[in-house]
């Protein structure tokens, strides 16, 4: 991860009808061998290169990231006037060895 890294960009479409909230789920599917992810930010923009990104929310994950774990589950307050979104991950120092999996869904994930 390093100091900061961004996810792939998601195109929500030209007329994204944000009637129901989207939920963001972020997992560490392989634990970090070094460092800790200290912040996950959700950003939106009008263009796919994020010329003027807007951070709509930030999430602070818990520590203990040396093994697979859930980093974040939150409702995404996305402004429907913005077409593109992405996640930005910030580390306390250089984060190595981990693998992040993230997705957005119209329903909250229920753990059983």
N, C-alpha and C positions, 0 to 999 in steps of 0.2 A: 504494500500500500504506500509506503513512504509518508511524506508530510501530508499530502492530500492527493486524492485520485477520484475520478468521476466514473460513473457507470455508463453503459450504453444509453443513448437518447431514445425516449419513447415518444412516438408521434400519436397524440390523442385524437387527431383529426381536426379539420377546419371548423366544424361546428360541434365541439364536444359538449354534449348535454350533461352537465354535472348535476343530475337530479339526485342520484344516490351516491353516497361517498364511496371512494375507492379506499381499500386498505392496503398498506404496504407491509410486506413480511420480508425480513432480512435475516438470513441464517449464516453462520460460520460453519460451512460443511466440512472443512478441514481446519483444525486448530492452528493458531499462530505459533511459530517457533521463536519469535521475538516480537516485542512491542505490543501495543494495545490500541485498538480503534477507540478513540475518545469521543467522536461525534459523527452522526449521520445526518446530513441535511438534504431536504427535498427542495429542488429548485425547478422553476418554470421559466419559459421564455417564449418570445414570439417567433424565433427562428431556431433552426436545428444546430447552429454553431454557438448559440447562447451568447450573442453579442451583448445583451443586457439581461443577465440572469437575475431572477428574483427568488430569494429564499423564503419559502412559505412556512416551513417549520424545521426544527432541529430536534434530534433525539440523542440522548446521552446513554449509550449502552453500559451495562454492568461490566466489571472486570472479569478475570478468570477466563481468558480467551485462549487458553492453551489446548483446549479440546473443543470438538464441535458443540455449538450452542446457538440459541436464538439471540440475535442482537437487537432486534426491534420488531414490534407489531404495533402499528398505529394507523389511525384514520388520516387520510391524505386530504388536507383542505386546499385542493387545487382550484385556482381561479379559472373558471371556464373560458375566460377571454384569452388565455394562453394556450398555445397548441402543443408545446413540447415540454417534457419533464425529464429529470435525471436525478440520481442520488450522488452526493458528494461525501466521501469518507475521509476523515481526518484522523491521523494517528498521533500518539504521544511522542513517538520517535519513529524510526524506520520499522515498519511492520513487515515481517517476512513469514513465508511458509503457509499462510492461511489462504483459504478459498471462500469467497463470499458468493452466496446465491440469494437473489432478491426477485420478488415479483409483486405485481399489483393485481388485486382481485376485487370484484364487487361485493364479496362477502368476507366477513372476518373468519379466520381459520380457528376452529375449535380443537383444542388438544384433548385427546382421549387416552 
